[in-house]
Amino acid sequence: MLFNSLPYLIFLPALLLVYYTCPKPWRWLVIFTGSCFFYMQFVPKYILILFFIILIDYATARLMDRSTGFYKKFWFLLSLVSNILLLCVFKYADFILQNFFDVVHWIGWNTNATPSFNLLLPIGLSFHTFQSMSYTIEVYQGRQKAETHLGYFANYVLFFPQMVAGPIERYSRLGEALKYPKLLNYESIRSSLWLICFGLFIKMCIADNLAPCVDALYAKEHLSMLEAWSAVGFFSIQIYADFFGYSTIAIGSARLLGVSIMDNFKSPYRAASLTEFWSRWHISLSTWFRDYLYIPLGGNKNSKTGWILSILLVFSLSGLWHGASWTFLVWGLLHGLARIFEGRTTSNNYSFTRMLTTFLTVSLFWVFFRASSFNKASSILVSCFSFQNNLNSNIALNKAFLWALLMIMVEWFLNQQRFDQRMQEQPKWLQWGIMLSIFYALTAYGGTQALPFIYFQF
């Protein structure tokens, strides 16, 4: 079930009706049932994978709370290995097997065929495992008490607004928010609906209208300079509008249940450095790697060599987290190298030139994220700096330019604030004008086909 689909627009009000008519002690069961139903709209049997994650991490956390020394470490490692192994089997098994047989063929050993598991990746598996692992890490380190109520912990892993594409929440925030939801009032309902409508607008009107143009550009064999830069710029805006739209709808949906989840984006393309970009983009993943990998490796306290190696490791794993492909690994490494180039500390001086340089750097790196192969990525990058036929194009770019410009105007309006916060600062007539414009855009340009969110594949 997609946020940008009719079934979700029926599912959410129906769930809210049942939730608020149910006695408070049993509302957790409504969220659990609704979340299971939501996830099972994709591949029903894969709900068993989430149940496995829930049971293994719930049990090991309880056992860690009762253990010390060797046994505590044993239960922690059991949880960690179970999650990582599950992720490796479904996400990386074919990638590892393919590269193993590529090496076999390269050294001259003949094989009849390259075997493949052909496992369908469960939607959002990387998000589920990282969120659940954060809980067991916190319990092991003594910063979180193990949850004794299996249902509450299950809802932490399964909570439908953020279960398939984040944000990757900590138990201290989401778990407690699910146990003690806030009371709804007029202001919270209004702001929640604002967020949902705005998220649908930037997903369905901006991201989804840029998608056909981006797909056509990346499918074309030879690009002119104009087309190459259009592919670079349009995809940068598409992936931002797509993921930002999802996160905004998730925040609004959760708030209707009295649950607050974190902002995952803070105007990332306004960043004046790569360091600042990663403090504004996919914040929950950045902080996860910072807290559970970068800092344990020594962080900024490392020697120069140790710091460089830790940066490269963190960004390499971040790339592979996104996908089992060498292009994703290179994308991560490029960010790591750029981060090393900036140094351990970066200047806080803001300038338009630095912002533009950062945006162009990030956008060029996105080519490896989007391209299906190194050949395609290199072809686009070479075309960006080729002056042959530089203004020719047989792909209609005009409408895509208008949608990209609209996203820039949206960012200007937000002014580094969340949409509902910005709306509260506006006079009533402008609030009504903005919302009516959003409704018109959704009906006129939202399309009839519900395109999946890009980050669902991770």
C-alpha positions as a Markdown table, in Angstrom:
| # | Residue | x | y | z |
|---|---|---|---|---|
| 1 | Met | 0.0 | 0.0 | 0.0 |
| 2 | Leu | 1.4 | 3.3 | -1.1 |
| 3 | Phe | 0.8 | 6.7 | 0.7 |
| 4 | Asn | 0.0 | 8.2 | -2.7 |
| 5 | Ser | -2.8 | 5.7 | -3.5 |
| 6 | Leu | -6.6 | 5.5 | -3.0 |
| 7 | Pro | -6.3 | 2.5 | -0.7 |
| 8 | Tyr | -4.2 | 4.5 | 1.8 |
| 9 | Leu | -6.7 | 7.4 | 1.7 |
| 10 | Ile | -9.3 | 4.8 | 2.8 |
| 11 | Phe | -7.1 | 2.9 | 5.2 |
| 12 | Leu | -5.9 | 5.9 | 7.3 |
| 13 | Pro | -9.3 | 7.3 | 8.2 |
| 14 | Ala | -10.7 | 3.8 | 8.9 |
| 15 | Leu | -7.7 | 3.0 | 11.2 |
| 16 | Leu | -8.2 | 6.4 | 13.0 |
| 17 | Leu | -11.9 | 5.6 | 13.5 |
| 18 | Val | -11.2 | 2.2 | 15.1 |
| 19 | Tyr | -8.2 | 3.6 | 17.1 |
| 20 | Tyr | -10.1 | 6.4 | 18.7 |
| 21 | Thr | -13.2 | 4.4 | 19.4 |
| 22 | Cys | -11.2 | 1.6 | 21.0 |
| 23 | Pro | -10.4 | 1.7 | 24.8 |
| 24 | Lys | -7.0 | 3.2 | 25.5 |
| 25 | Pro | -5.4 | 0.0 | 26.9 |
| 26 | Trp | -6.1 | -1.8 | 23.6 |
| 27 | Arg | -5.1 | 0.9 | 21.2 |
| 28 | Trp | -1.6 | -0.6 | 20.8 |
| 29 | Leu | -3.4 | -3.6 | 19.3 |
| 30 | Val | -5.1 | -1.4 | 16.7 |
| 31 | Ile | -1.8 | 0.0 | 15.6 |
| 32 | Phe | -0.2 | -3.5 | 15.5 |
| 33 | Thr | -3.1 | -4.9 | 13.4 |
| 34 | Gly | -3.2 | -1.9 | 11.1 |
| 35 | Ser | 0.6 | -2.0 | 10.6 |
| 36 | Cys | 0.5 | -5.7 | 9.8 |
| 37 | Phe | -2.3 | -5.2 | 7.3 |
| 38 | Phe | -0.4 | -2.2 | 5.7 |
| 39 | Tyr | 2.8 | -4.2 | 5.2 |
| 40 | Met | 1.0 | -7.3 | 4.0 |
| 41 | Gln | -0.3 | -5.3 | 1.0 |
| 42 | Phe | 3.1 | -5.7 | -0.5 |
| 43 | Val | 4.2 | -9.3 | -0.1 |
| 44 | Pro | 2.1 | -10.9 | 2.7 |
| 45 | Lys | 4.5 | -13.7 | 3.6 |
| 46 | Tyr | 7.3 | -11.3 | 4.3 |
| 47 | Ile | 5.6 | -10.2 | 7.5 |
| 48 | Leu | 7.1 | -13.3 | 9.0 |
| 49 | Ile | 10.6 | -11.8 | 8.5 |
| 50 | Leu | 9.5 | -8.8 | 10.6 |
| 51 | Phe | 8.1 | -11.1 | 13.2 |
| 52 | Phe | 11.4 | -12.9 | 13.4 |
| 53 | Ile | 13.3 | -9.5 | 13.9 |
| 54 | Ile | 10.8 | -8.5 | 16.6 |
| 55 | Leu | 11.0 | -11.8 | 18.5 |
| 56 | Ile | 14.8 | -12.2 | 18.3 |
| 57 | Asp | 15.5 | -8.6 | 19.4 |
| 58 | Tyr | 12.8 | -8.6 | 22.0 |
| 59 | Ala | 14.1 | -11.8 | 23.6 |
| 60 | Thr | 17.8 | -10.9 | 23.4 |
| 61 | Ala | 17.2 | -7.5 | 24.9 |
| 62 | Arg | 15.3 | -9.0 | 27.8 |
| 63 | Leu | 18.1 | -11.5 | 28.3 |
| 64 | Met | 20.7 | -8.8 | 28.2 |
| 65 | Asp | 18.9 | -6.9 | 30.9 |
| 66 | Arg | 19.3 | -10.0 | 33.1 |
| 67 | Ser | 22.9 | -10.9 | 32.2 |
| 68 | Thr | 26.4 | -9.5 | 32.7 |
| 69 | Gly | 29.8 | -10.1 | 31.2 |
| 70 | Phe | 30.1 | -12.9 | 28.6 |
| 71 | Tyr | 26.5 | -13.8 | 28.5 |
| 72 | Lys | 25.4 | -10.2 | 28.0 |
| 73 | Lys | 27.8 | -9.9 | 25.1 |
| 74 | Phe | 26.6 | -13.3 | 23.7 |
| 75 | Trp | 23.0 | -12.2 | 23.6 |
| 76 | Phe | 24.0 | -8.9 | 22.0 |
| 77 | Leu | 26.1 | -10.6 | 19.3 |
| 78 | Leu | 23.2 | -13.1 | 18.6 |
| 79 | Ser | 20.9 | -10.2 | 18.0 |
| 80 | Leu | 23.4 | -8.3 | 15.9 |
| 81 | Val | 24.4 | -11.3 | 13.8 |
| 82 | Ser | 20.8 | -12.3 | 13.2 |
| 83 | Asn | 19.8 | -8.9 | 11.9 |
| 84 | Ile | 22.9 | -8.6 | 9.7 |
| 85 | Leu | 22.7 | -12.1 | 8.4 |
| 86 | Leu | 19.0 | -11.6 | 7.5 |
| 87 | Leu | 19.9 | -8.4 | 5.6 |
| 88 | Cys | 22.8 | -10.2 | 3.8 |
| 89 | Val | 20.7 | -13.1 | 2.7 |
| 90 | Phe | 17.9 | -11.0 | 1.2 |
| 91 | Lys | 19.8 | -8.0 | 0.0 |
| 92 | Tyr | 23.4 | -9.0 | -0.7 |
| 93 | Ala | 23.4 | -12.8 | -1.4 |
| 94 | Asp | 23.1 | -12.4 | -5.2 |
| 95 | Phe | 25.6 | -9.6 | -5.3 |
| 96 | Ile | 28.2 | -11.6 | -3.4 |
| 97 | Leu | 27.5 | -14.7 | -5.5 |
| 98 | Gln | 27.7 | -12.8 | -8.8 |
| 99 | Asn | 31.0 | -11.2 | -7.9 |
| 100 | Phe | 32.4 | -14.5 | -6.6 |
| 101 | Phe | 31.7 | -16.2 | -10.0 |
| 102 | Asp | 33.0 | -13.1 | -11.8 |
| 103 | Val | 36.4 | -13.7 | -10.1 |
| 104 | Val | 36.2 | -17.4 | -10.9 |
| 105 | His | 35.6 | -16.6 | -14.6 |
| 106 | Trp | 38.4 | -14.0 | -14.5 |
| 107 | Ile | 41.0 | -16.5 | -13.3 |
| 108 | Gly | 40.0 | -18.9 | -16.0 |
| 109 | Trp | 37.9 | -21.5 | -14.2 |
| 110 | Asn | 35.1 | -22.6 | -16.4 |
| 111 | Thr | 31.6 | -22.9 | -15.0 |
| 112 | Asn | 28.4 | -23.7 | -16.9 |
| 113 | Ala | 26.3 | -20.9 | -15.3 |
| 114 | Thr | 26.3 | -18.3 | -12.6 |
| 115 | Pro | 23.8 | -19.4 | -9.9 |
| 116 | Ser | 21.4 | -16.9 | -8.3 |
| 117 | Phe | 19.1 | -17.0 | -5.3 |
| 118 | Asn | 16.7 | -14.6 | -7.0 |
| 119 | Leu | 15.2 | -13.5 | -3.6 |
| 120 | Leu | 12.7 | -10.7 | -3.7 |
| 121 | Leu | 14.0 | -8.0 | -1.3 |
| 122 | Pro | 11.4 | -7.3 | 1.4 |
| 123 | Ile | 10.3 | -3.6 | 1.2 |
| 124 | Gly | 12.2 | -1.5 | 3.8 |
| 125 | Leu | 14.3 | -4.3 | 5.2 |
| 126 | Ser | 17.3 | -2.0 | 5.6 |
| 127 | Phe | 15.2 | 0.4 | 7.7 |
| 128 | His | 13.7 | -2.4 | 9.9 |
| 129 | Thr | 17.0 | -4.0 | 10.7 |
| 130 | Phe | 18.8 | -0.7 | 11.5 |
| 131 | Gln | 16.0 | 0.5 | 13.7 |
| 132 | Ser | 15.7 | -2.7 | 15.6 |
| 133 | Met | 19.5 | -2.9 | 15.9 |
| 134 | Ser | 19.6 | 0.6 | 17.4 |
| 135 | Tyr | 17.4 | -0.7 | 20.2 |
| 136 | Thr | 19.5 | -3.7 | 21.1 |
| 137 | Ile | 22.7 | -1.6 | 20.9 |
| 138 | Glu | 21.2 | 0.9 | 23.3 |
| 139 | Val | 20.1 | -1.8 | 25.7 |
| 140 | Tyr | 23.5 | -3.4 | 25.6 |
| 141 | Gln | 25.2 | -0.1 | 26.3 |
| 142 | Gly | 22.9 | 0.5 | 29.2 |
| 143 | Arg | 21.2 | 3.6 | 27.7 |
| 144 | Gln | 17.9 | 1.9 | 27.3 |
| 145 | Lys | 15.9 | -0.5 | 29.5 |
| 146 | Ala | 14.5 | -3.5 | 27.7 |
| 147 | Glu | 10.8 | -3.3 | 26.9 |
| 148 | Thr | 8.8 | -5.9 | 28.7 |
| 149 | His | 5.6 | -5.5 | 26.6 |
| 150 | Leu | 6.1 | -7.5 | 23.4 |
| 151 | Gly | 3.2 | -5.5 | 21.7 |
| 152 | Tyr | 4.8 | -2.2 | 22.4 |
| 153 | Phe | 8.1 | -3.3 | 21.0 |
| 154 | Ala | 6.4 | -4.9 | 18.0 |
| 155 | Asn | 4.7 | -1.5 | 17.2 |
| 156 | Tyr | 8.1 | 0.2 | 17.4 |
| 157 | Val | 9.4 | -2.1 | 14.6 |
| 158 | Leu | 6.1 | -2.2 | 12.6 |
| 159 | Phe | 4.7 | 1.3 | 13.0 |
| 160 | Phe | 3.2 | 1.8 | 9.5 |
| 161 | Pro | 3.9 | 5.5 | 8.8 |
| 162 | Gln | 7.7 | 5.0 | 8.9 |
| 163 | Met | 8.1 | 1.2 | 8.6 |
| 164 | Val | 9.1 | 1.0 | 4.9 |
| 165 | Ala | 11.3 | 4.2 | 4.4 |
| 166 | Gly | 12.1 | 5.6 | 7.7 |
| 167 | Pro | 13.0 | 7.7 | 9.5 |
| 168 | Ile | 15.1 | 5.2 | 11.5 |
| 169 | Glu | 13.9 | 6.1 | 15.0 |
| 170 | Arg | 15.4 | 5.3 | 18.4 |
| 171 | Tyr | 13.2 | 3.5 | 20.9 |
| 172 | Ser | 13.7 | 6.3 | 23.5 |
| 173 | Arg | 11.7 | 8.5 | 21.1 |
| 174 | Leu | 9.3 | 6.4 | 19.0 |
| 175 | Gly | 8.8 | 3.6 | 21.5 |
| 176 | Glu | 7.8 | 6.0 | 24.3 |
| 177 | Ala | 5.7 | 8.1 | 21.9 |
| 178 | Leu | 3.7 | 5.0 | 21.0 |
| 179 | Lys | 3.2 | 4.0 | 24.6 |
| 180 | Tyr | 2.1 | 7.5 | 25.6 |
| 181 | Pro | 0.5 | 9.2 | 22.6 |
| 182 | Lys | -0.4 | 12.9 | 22.8 |
| 183 | Leu | -4.0 | 14.1 | 22.8 |
| 184 | Leu | -5.3 | 15.4 | 19.6 |
| 185 | Asn | -6.6 | 19.0 | 19.3 |
| 186 | Tyr | -7.7 | 21.2 | 16.4 |
| 187 | Glu | -4.2 | 22.6 | 15.8 |
| 188 | Ser | -2.6 | 19.2 | 15.7 |
| 189 | Ile | -5.2 | 17.8 | 13.3 |
| 190 | Arg | -5.0 | 20.8 | 11.0 |
| 191 | Ser | -1.2 | 20.7 | 10.9 |
| 192 | Ser | -1.2 | 16.9 | 10.3 |
| 193 | Leu | -3.6 | 17.3 | 7.3 |
| 194 | Trp | -1.4 | 20.1 | 6.0 |
| 195 | Leu | 1.7 | 17.9 | 6.1 |
| 196 | Ile | -0.1 | 15.0 | 4.4 |
| 197 | Cys | -1.4 | 17.2 | 1.6 |
| 198 | Phe | 1.9 | 18.9 | 1.2 |
| 199 | Gly | 3.8 | 15.6 | 1.1 |
| 200 | Leu | 1.4 | 14.2 | -1.5 |
| 201 | Phe | 1.9 | 17.4 | -3.6 |
| 202 | Ile | 5.7 | 17.3 | -3.8 |
| 203 | Lys | 5.7 | 13.5 | -4.4 |
| 204 | Met | 2.8 | 13.3 | -6.9 |
| 205 | Cys | 3.2 | 16.7 | -8.7 |
| 206 | Ile | 6.9 | 17.3 | -8.6 |
| 207 | Ala | 8.8 | 14.0 | -8.1 |
| 208 | Asp | 6.4 | 12.0 | -10.3 |
| 209 | Asn | 6.3 | 14.6 | -13.1 |
| 210 | Leu | 10.0 | 14.7 | -13.2 |
| 211 | Ala | 10.3 | 10.9 | -13.2 |
| 212 | Pro | 9.4 | 10.3 | -16.9 |
| 213 | Cys | 11.9 | 12.9 | -18.1 |
| 214 | Val | 14.7 | 11.5 | -15.8 |
| 215 | Asp | 13.9 | 7.9 | -17.0 |
| 216 | Ala | 14.0 | 9.0 | -20.6 |
| 217 | Leu | 17.3 | 10.8 | -20.2 |
| 218 | Tyr | 19.0 | 7.9 | -18.3 |
| 219 | Ala | 17.7 | 5.4 | -20.9 |
| 220 | Lys | 19.1 | 7.4 | -23.9 |
| 221 | Glu | 22.4 | 6.1 | -25.2 |
| 222 | His | 24.0 | 9.4 | -26.1 |
| 223 | Leu | 23.2 | 12.7 | -24.4 |
| 224 | Ser | 24.0 | 16.2 | -25.4 |
| 225 | Met | 25.5 | 18.5 | -22.8 |
| 226 | Leu | 22.1 | 20.1 | -22.1 |
| 227 | Glu | 20.5 | 16.7 | -21.7 |
| 228 | Ala | 23.3 | 15.4 | -19.4 |
| 229 | Trp | 23.0 | 18.4 | -17.0 |
| 230 | Ser | 19.3 | 18.1 | -17.1 |
| 231 | Ala | 19.6 | 14.4 | -16.1 |
| 232 | Val | 21.9 | 15.4 | -13.2 |
| 233 | Gly | 19.7 | 18.3 | -12.0 |
| 234 | Phe | 16.3 | 16.8 | -12.5 |
| 235 | Phe | 17.2 | 13.6 | -10.6 |
| 236 | Ser | 18.6 | 15.6 | -7.7 |
| 237 | Ile | 15.3 | 17.3 | -7.4 |
| 238 | Gln | 13.3 | 14.2 | -8.0 |
| 239 | Ile | 14.9 | 12.1 | -5.3 |
| 240 | Tyr | 14.6 | 14.9 | -2.8 |
| 241 | Ala | 10.9 | 15.6 | -3.6 |
| 242 | Asp | 10.2 | 11.9 | -3.5 |
| 243 | Phe | 11.9 | 11.1 | -0.2 |
| 244 | Phe | 11.0 | 14.4 | 1.4 |
| 245 | Gly | 7.4 | 13.9 | 0.3 |
| 246 | Tyr | 7.3 | 10.4 | 1.9 |
| 247 | Ser | 8.8 | 11.7 | 5.2 |
| 248 | Thr | 6.3 | 14.5 | 5.4 |
| 249 | Ile | 3.3 | 12.3 | 4.8 |
| 250 | Ala | 4.7 | 9.9 | 7.5 |
| 251 | Ile | 5.0 | 12.7 | 10.0 |
| 252 | Gly | 1.5 | 13.9 | 9.3 |
| 253 | Ser | 0.0 | 10.3 | 9.5 |
| 254 | Ala | 1.8 | 9.6 | 12.8 |
| 255 | Arg | 0.7 | 12.9 | 14.3 |
| 256 | Leu | -3.0 | 11.9 | 13.7 |
| 257 | Leu | -2.3 | 9.0 | 16.1 |
| 258 | Gly | -0.7 | 11.3 | 18.6 |
| 259 | Val | 2.8 | 10.2 | 17.8 |
| 260 | Ser | 5.7 | 12.5 | 16.9 |
| 261 | Ile | 8.4 | 11.2 | 14.6 |
| 262 | Met | 11.6 | 13.1 | 13.7 |
| 263 | Asp | 12.2 | 15.4 | 10.7 |
| 264 | Asn | 14.4 | 13.6 | 8.3 |
| 265 | Phe | 15.2 | 16.6 | 6.1 |
| 266 | Lys | 16.2 | 20.2 | 6.8 |
| 267 | Ser | 16.6 | 21.8 | 3.4 |
| 268 | Pro | 19.7 | 19.7 | 2.4 |
| 269 | Tyr | 20.4 | 21.6 | -0.8 |
| 270 | Arg | 21.0 | 24.8 | 1.1 |
| 271 | Ala | 24.1 | 23.2 | 2.7 |
| 272 | Ala | 27.4 | 24.9 | 2.2 |
| 273 | Ser | 29.5 | 21.8 | 2.6 |
| 274 | Leu | 29.2 | 18.0 | 2.3 |
| 275 | Thr | 29.4 | 17.8 | 6.1 |
| 276 | Glu | 26.5 | 20.1 | 6.4 |
| 277 | Phe | 24.6 | 18.3 | 3.7 |
| 278 | Trp | 24.7 | 15.0 | 5.7 |
| 279 | Ser | 23.4 | 16.8 | 8.7 |
| 280 | Arg | 20.4 | 17.9 | 6.7 |
| 281 | Trp | 19.8 | 14.8 | 4.4 |
| 282 | His | 18.3 | 11.5 | 5.7 |
| 283 | Ile | 19.2 | 12.7 | 9.2 |
| 284 | Ser | 18.1 | 9.5 | 10.9 |
| 285 | Leu | 20.6 | 7.4 | 8.8 |
| 286 | Ser | 23.4 | 9.9 | 9.2 |
| 287 | Thr | 23.0 | 9.9 | 13.0 |
| 288 | Trp | 22.7 | 6.1 | 13.1 |
| 289 | Phe | 26.1 | 5.7 | 11.4 |
| 290 | Arg | 27.6 | 8.5 | 13.5 |
| 291 | Asp | 26.5 | 7.0 | 16.8 |
| 292 | Tyr | 26.9 | 3.3 | 16.2 |
| 293 | Leu | 29.9 | 3.2 | 13.8 |
| 294 | Tyr | 31.8 | 6.4 | 13.5 |
| 295 | Ile | 32.1 | 7.4 | 17.2 |
| 296 | Pro | 32.9 | 3.8 | 18.3 |
| 297 | Leu | 35.7 | 3.7 | 15.7 |
| 298 | Gly | 37.2 | 6.8 | 17.4 |
| 299 | Gly | 35.4 | 9.6 | 15.5 |
| 300 | Asn | 37.2 | 12.9 | 15.5 |
| 301 | Lys | 39.5 | 11.7 | 18.3 |
| 302 | Asn | 41.3 | 9.3 | 15.9 |
| 303 | Ser | 44.7 | 10.0 | 14.4 |
| 304 | Lys | 44.6 | 11.4 | 10.9 |
| 305 | Thr | 45.0 | 8.0 | 9.3 |
| 306 | Gly | 42.4 | 6.4 | 11.6 |
| 307 | Trp | 40.0 | 9.2 | 10.9 |
| 308 | Ile | 40.4 | 8.9 | 7.1 |
| 309 | Leu | 39.9 | 5.1 | 7.3 |
| 310 | Ser | 36.8 | 5.5 | 9.6 |
| 311 | Ile | 35.3 | 8.0 | 7.2 |
| 312 | Leu | 35.8 | 5.8 | 4.2 |
| 313 | Leu | 34.4 | 2.8 | 6.0 |
| 314 | Val | 31.3 | 4.7 | 7.2 |
| 315 | Phe | 30.5 | 6.1 | 3.8 |
| 316 | Ser | 31.3 | 2.8 | 2.0 |
| 317 | Leu | 28.8 | 1.0 | 4.2 |
| 318 | Ser | 26.3 | 3.8 | 3.8 |
| 319 | Gly | 26.5 | 3.3 | 0.0 |
| 320 | Leu | 26.1 | -0.4 | 0.3 |
| 321 | Trp | 23.2 | 0.1 | 2.7 |
| 322 | His | 21.3 | 1.8 | -0.1 |
| 323 | Gly | 21.9 | -1.1 | -2.6 |
| 324 | Ala | 23.9 | -4.2 | -3.5 |
| 325 | Ser | 25.8 | -2.7 | -6.4 |
| 326 | Trp | 29.3 | -1.3 | -7.1 |
| 327 | Thr | 27.7 | 1.9 | -8.2 |
| 328 | Phe | 26.2 | 2.5 | -4.8 |
| 329 | Leu | 29.6 | 1.7 | -3.2 |
| 330 | Val | 31.3 | 4.2 | -5.5 |
| 331 | Trp | 28.6 | 6.8 | -4.6 |
| 332 | Gly | 29.3 | 6.3 | -0.9 |
| 333 | Leu | 33.1 | 6.4 | -1.4 |
| 334 | Leu | 32.8 | 9.7 | -3.4 |
| 335 | His | 31.0 | 11.3 | -0.5 |
| 336 | Gly | 33.7 | 9.9 | 1.9 |
| 337 | Leu | 36.5 | 11.3 | -0.2 |
| 338 | Ala | 34.8 | 14.7 | -0.5 |
| 339 | Arg | 34.3 | 14.6 | 3.3 |
| 340 | Ile | 38.0 | 13.9 | 3.8 |
| 341 | Phe | 38.9 | 16.7 | 1.4 |
| 342 | Glu | 36.9 | 19.1 | 3.5 |
| 343 | Gly | 38.8 | 18.1 | 6.6 |
| 344 | Arg | 37.7 | 17.4 | 10.2 |
| 345 | Thr | 36.3 | 20.8 | 10.7 |
| 346 | Thr | 34.5 | 22.9 | 8.1 |
| 347 | Ser | 33.9 | 26.6 | 8.0 |
| 348 | Asn | 30.6 | 27.9 | 9.1 |
| 349 | Asn | 30.8 | 30.8 | 6.7 |
| 350 | Tyr | 27.8 | 30.6 | 4.4 |
| 351 | Ser | 27.9 | 31.9 | 0.8 |
| 352 | Phe | 25.8 | 31.3 | -2.3 |
| 353 | Thr | 29.0 | 30.1 | -4.1 |
| 354 | Arg | 29.7 | 27.4 | -1.5 |
| 355 | Met | 26.0 | 26.3 | -1.5 |
| 356 | Leu | 26.0 | 26.0 | -5.3 |
| 357 | Thr | 29.3 | 24.1 | -5.3 |
| 358 | Thr | 27.9 | 21.7 | -2.8 |
| 359 | Phe | 24.7 | 21.2 | -4.7 |
| 360 | Leu | 26.6 | 20.5 | -8.0 |
| 361 | Thr | 28.9 | 18.1 | -6.2 |
| 362 | Val | 26.1 | 16.2 | -4.6 |
| 363 | Ser | 24.1 | 16.2 | -7.9 |
| 364 | Leu | 27.1 | 14.8 | -9.9 |
| 365 | Phe | 27.5 | 12.1 | -7.2 |
| 366 | Trp | 23.8 | 11.2 | -7.6 |
| 367 | Val | 24.6 | 10.0 | -11.1 |
| 368 | Phe | 26.2 | 6.8 | -9.7 |
| 369 | Phe | 23.2 | 6.4 | -7.4 |
| 370 | Arg | 20.7 | 6.5 | -10.3 |
| 371 | Ala | 22.7 | 4.9 | -13.1 |
| 372 | Ser | 22.3 | 1.2 | -13.8 |
| 373 | Ser | 26.0 | 0.7 | -14.6 |
| 374 | Phe | 29.4 | 2.4 | -14.6 |
| 375 | Asn | 29.2 | 2.8 | -18.3 |
| 376 | Lys | 25.9 | 4.7 | -18.1 |
| 377 | Ala | 27.3 | 6.9 | -15.2 |
| 378 | Ser | 30.5 | 7.7 | -17.0 |
| 379 | Ser | 28.6 | 8.4 | -20.3 |
| 380 | Ile | 26.5 | 11.0 | -18.5 |
| 381 | Leu | 29.4 | 12.6 | -16.7 |
| 382 | Val | 31.5 | 12.8 | -19.9 |
| 383 | Ser | 28.5 | 14.4 | -21.7 |
| 384 | Cys | 28.2 | 17.0 | -18.9 |
| 385 | Phe | 31.6 | 18.4 | -20.0 |
| 386 | Ser | 31.3 | 17.8 | -23.8 |
| 387 | Phe | 30.7 | 20.8 | -26.0 |
| 388 | Gln | 29.5 | 18.9 | -29.0 |
| 389 | Asn | 25.8 | 19.3 | -29.8 |
| 390 | Asn | 25.5 | 21.0 | -26.4 |
| 391 | Leu | 22.0 | 22.5 | -26.9 |
| 392 | Asn | 20.4 | 19.7 | -28.8 |
| 393 | Ser | 17.7 | 17.5 | -27.3 |
| 394 | Asn | 14.9 | 15.3 | -28.7 |
| 395 | Ile | 13.4 | 14.9 | -25.2 |
| 396 | Ala | 10.8 | 17.5 | -24.0 |
| 397 | Leu | 12.5 | 19.3 | -21.1 |
| 398 | Asn | 10.4 | 22.4 | -20.8 |
| 399 | Lys | 7.8 | 20.9 | -18.4 |
| 400 | Ala | 10.4 | 19.3 | -16.3 |
| 401 | Phe | 12.2 | 22.6 | -16.0 |
| 402 | Leu | 8.9 | 24.1 | -14.7 |
| 403 | Trp | 8.5 | 21.4 | -12.1 |
| 404 | Ala | 12.1 | 21.8 | -11.0 |
| 405 | Leu | 11.6 | 25.5 | -10.7 |
| 406 | Leu | 8.5 | 24.9 | -8.6 |
| 407 | Met | 10.5 | 22.8 | -6.1 |
| 408 | Ile | 13.0 | 25.7 | -5.8 |
| 409 | Met | 10.1 | 28.0 | -5.1 |
| 410 | Val | 8.8 | 25.6 | -2.5 |
| 411 | Glu | 12.2 | 25.5 | -0.8 |
| 412 | Trp | 12.2 | 29.3 | -0.8 |
| 413 | Phe | 8.8 | 29.4 | 0.8 |
| 414 | Leu | 9.7 | 26.8 | 3.5 |
| 415 | Asn | 12.8 | 28.9 | 4.5 |
| 416 | Gln | 14.3 | 25.9 | 6.3 |
| 417 | Gln | 11.2 | 25.3 | 8.3 |
| 418 | Arg | 8.7 | 22.4 | 8.2 |
| 419 | Phe | 5.6 | 23.1 | 6.1 |
| 420 | Asp | 3.1 | 23.2 | 9.0 |
| 421 | Gln | 5.3 | 25.6 | 11.0 |
| 422 | Arg | 5.6 | 27.9 | 8.0 |
| 423 | Met | 1.9 | 27.8 | 7.3 |
| 424 | Gln | 1.1 | 28.8 | 10.9 |
| 425 | Glu | 3.1 | 32.1 | 10.3 |
| 426 | Gln | 0.8 | 33.0 | 7.3 |
| 427 | Pro | -2.4 | 34.9 | 7.3 |
| 428 | Lys | -5.6 | 32.9 | 7.0 |
| 429 | Trp | -6.3 | 34.1 | 3.4 |
| 430 | Leu | -2.8 | 32.8 | 2.3 |
| 431 | Gln | -3.3 | 29.5 | 4.1 |
| 432 | Trp | -6.5 | 28.9 | 2.2 |
| 433 | Gly | -4.9 | 30.0 | -1.0 |
| 434 | Ile | -1.9 | 27.7 | -0.6 |
| 435 | Met | -4.1 | 24.7 | 0.3 |
| 436 | Leu | -6.5 | 25.3 | -2.6 |
| 437 | Ser | -3.6 | 25.5 | -5.0 |
| 438 | Ile | -2.3 | 22.2 | -3.6 |
| 439 | Phe | -5.7 | 20.6 | -4.1 |
| 440 | Tyr | -5.9 | 21.9 | -7.6 |
| 441 | Ala | -2.4 | 20.7 | -8.5 |
| 442 | Leu | -3.1 | 17.2 | -7.1 |
| 443 | Thr | -6.2 | 16.8 | -9.2 |
| 444 | Ala | -4.8 | 18.4 | -12.3 |
| 445 | Tyr | -1.2 | 17.1 | -12.3 |
| 446 | Gly | -1.1 | 14.4 | -9.7 |
| 447 | Gly | -1.7 | 11.6 | -12.3 |
| 448 | Thr | -3.8 | 8.5 | -12.0 |
| 449 | Gln | -0.9 | 6.0 | -11.5 |
| 450 | Ala | 0.6 | 5.7 | -8.0 |
| 451 | Leu | 4.3 | 5.6 | -8.6 |
| 452 | Pro | 6.3 | 3.9 | -5.8 |
| 453 | Phe | 8.7 | 5.9 | -3.6 |
| 454 | Ile | 12.3 | 5.6 | -4.6 |
| 455 | Tyr | 13.5 | 4.6 | -1.1 |
| 456 | Phe | 11.0 | 1.7 | -0.9 |
| 457 | Gln | 13.7 | -0.4 | -2.7 |
| 458 | Phe | 16.1 | -0.1 | 0.2 |
